[in-house]
């Protein structure tokens, strides 16, 4: 048996050496890096990176938040009073306010 094991080890060509980093993390990082290399520098916005992250990792699972480990829940990260829906609504409201402010500034510049 020991001889067969040593023969099998000698035939192996790929030796994964990732240390304490799980191989799935390396796989996801490779996928993200390869997709980022397909996009030009000028198009690498935070929205595009967020979409790419969701494409590779998927949405948050029920009561869990991606990349925070197995024991971290949504309330640990975002608190008890907030939910993803509430955050999305607040972000949309702030985005609408920004658009309105930009439009007002544009109209003021045109009036001058």
Secondary structure by P-SEA (a helix, b strand, c coil): caaaaaaaaaacccccccccccaaaaaaaaaaaaaaaacccccccaaaaaaaaaaacccccccccccccccccccccccccccaaaaaaaaaaaaaaaaaaaaaaaaaaaac
